[in-house]
Amino acid sequence: MPAQLVESELFGHRKGAFTGATAARAGRFEAAHGGTIFLDEIGELPLAAQAQLLRALQEGEIQPVGEDRARRVEVRVVAATNRDLRREVAEGRFRADLFHRLWVYPICVPPLRERREDIPALCERFAAEIAAELGAARVDFTEPALRALTQAAWPGNVRELKNAVERAALRRTVAEGAGAAGRALVLRREDFDAGDADAHGAPRIELPEERLWLAGAPPPEAPVEPLVEALERARREAFARAFRAADGNAAMAGRLLGVSRSFAYKEAVRIGLIPPPEPRRR
């Protein structure tokens, strides 16, 4: 929303409240009375609108633009952001009181690189959608293609993965020189590199075998990892996620992990999440 229209969109306005307000209009909060409103990219909300939102959350009241009286609303708010709101608060771009009012039940959605086991299922979903769009019987992946997709970094997360699969399907259609209608498309490793090699972060992996992985079939198994190494990797990932969620606070990270502050601090130092303490001078 344009910044100058945020308050009007969320809380409504009366007729003549500003240029172009030719009729009274209910805002999104009033429309959601008795239900739920989802505020995406909450970190983008201008400071002026943040004060109004805080009032709506805290007092259950909104004030449409141009009106003198507040209106009661009962709305459940679900908010999302990809910004670090603690940093936004520290730098004065987000109100601290609104942050604490919103931070009631936080849910952290990890990036795709931290949940690679979801990638085969996502590829299956995208393959079905793309097959329907192209009129193909189905869209499948070779094992090297799926393995490369699973190992990619995906800084753009699910959107980037979907775009990569769609681009590869279009390239395969063009490469075969005929329409996709009624045929099965098999996406190969090279379909994801042509023209913009590794633009999506996928490593170049040469695998000798090109066995077909059919959408809906079990994904290829990853190489077996020694138990000690697997446990250490899982331990490091758990501590890294906890310290990110706690913004580097050892006590809060310990509570998230169910361990003491001192243990969380020592382990974070051991695996390099935080620098070791400086030796005391005598």
Secondary structure as the mmCIF struct_conf table of DSSP 4:
data_model
#
loop_
_struct_conf.conf_type_id
_struct_conf.id
_struct_conf.beg_label_comp_id
_struct_conf.beg_label_asym_id
_struct_conf.beg_label_seq_id
_struct_conf.end_label_comp_id
_struct_conf.end_label_asym_id
_struct_conf.end_label_seq_id
HELX_RH_3T_P HELX_RH_3T_P1 ALA A 3 LEU A 5
HELX_RH_AL_P HELX_RH_AL_P1 VAL A 6 PHE A 11
STRN STRN1 HIS A 13 HIS A 13
TURN_TY1_P TURN_TY1_P1 LYS A 15 GLY A 16
BEND BEND1 ALA A 17 PHE A 18
TURN_TY1_P TURN_TY1_P2 THR A 19 GLY A 20
BEND BEND2 ALA A 23 ALA A 23
STRN STRN2 ARG A 25 ARG A 25
HELX_RH_AL_P HELX_RH_AL_P2 ARG A 28 ALA A 31
TURN_TY1_P TURN_TY1_P3 ALA A 32 GLY A 34
BEND BEND3 GLY A 35 GLY A 35
STRN STRN3 THR A 36 LEU A 39
TURN_TY1_P TURN_TY1_P4 ASP A 40 GLU A 41
HELX_RH_3T_P HELX_RH_3T_P2 ILE A 42 GLU A 44
HELX_RH_AL_P HELX_RH_AL_P3 LEU A 47 GLU A 59
BEND BEND4 GLY A 60 GLY A 60
STRN STRN4 GLU A 61 ILE A 62
STRN STRN5 VAL A 65 VAL A 65
TURN_TY1_P TURN_TY1_P5 GLY A 66 GLY A 66
BEND BEND5 ASP A 68 ARG A 69
STRN STRN6 ARG A 71 ARG A 72
STRN STRN7 ARG A 76 ALA A 79
BEND BEND6 ASN A 82 ARG A 83
HELX_RH_AL_P HELX_RH_AL_P4 LEU A 85 ALA A 90
TURN_TY1_P TURN_TY1_P6 GLU A 91 GLY A 92
BEND BEND7 ARG A 93 PHE A 94
HELX_RH_AL_P HELX_RH_AL_P5 ALA A 96 LEU A 102
TURN_TY1_P TURN_TY1_P7 TRP A 103 VAL A 104
BEND BEND8 TYR A 105 TYR A 105
HELX_RH_3T_P HELX_RH_3T_P3 LEU A 112 GLU A 114
HELX_RH_3T_P HELX_RH_3T_P4 ARG A 116 ASP A 118
HELX_RH_AL_P HELX_RH_AL_P6 ILE A 119 LEU A 134
TURN_TY1_P TURN_TY1_P8 GLY A 135 GLY A 135
BEND BEND9 ALA A 137 ALA A 137
STRN STRN8 ARG A 138 THR A 142
HELX_RH_AL_P HELX_RH_AL_P7 GLU A 143 GLN A 151
TURN_TY1_P TURN_TY1_P9 PRO A 155 GLY A 156
HELX_RH_AL_P HELX_RH_AL_P8 ASN A 157 ALA A 175
TURN_TY1_P TURN_TY1_P10 GLU A 176 GLY A 177
BEND BEND10 ALA A 178 ALA A 178
TURN_TY1_P TURN_TY1_P11 ALA A 181 GLY A 182
BEND BEND11 ARG A 183 ARG A 183
STRN STRN9 ALA A 184 LEU A 187
HELX_RH_3T_P HELX_RH_3T_P5 ARG A 189 PHE A 192
TURN_TY1_P TURN_TY1_P12 ASP A 193 GLY A 195
BEND BEND12 ASP A 196 ASP A 196
TURN_TY1_P TURN_TY1_P13 ALA A 197 HIS A 200
BEND BEND13 PRO A 208 PRO A 208
STRN STRN10 LEU A 212 TRP A 213
TURN_TY1_P TURN_TY1_P14 ALA A 215 GLY A 216
BEND BEND14 ALA A 217 ALA A 217
HELX_LH_PP_P HELX_LH_PP_P1 PRO A 218 VAL A 224
HELX_RH_AL_P HELX_RH_AL_P9 LEU A 227 ALA A 245
TURN_TY1_P TURN_TY1_P15 ALA A 246 GLY A 248
HELX_RH_AL_P HELX_RH_AL_P10 ALA A 250 LEU A 257
TURN_TY1_P TURN_TY1_P16 GLY A 258 GLY A 258
BEND BEND15 VAL A 259 VAL A 259
HELX_RH_AL_P HELX_RH_AL_P11 ARG A 261 ARG A 270
TURN_TY1_P TURN_TY1_P17 ILE A 271 GLY A 272
BEND BEND16 LEU A 273 ILE A 274
HELX_LH_PP_P HELX_LH_PP_P2 PRO A 275 ARG A 281
#
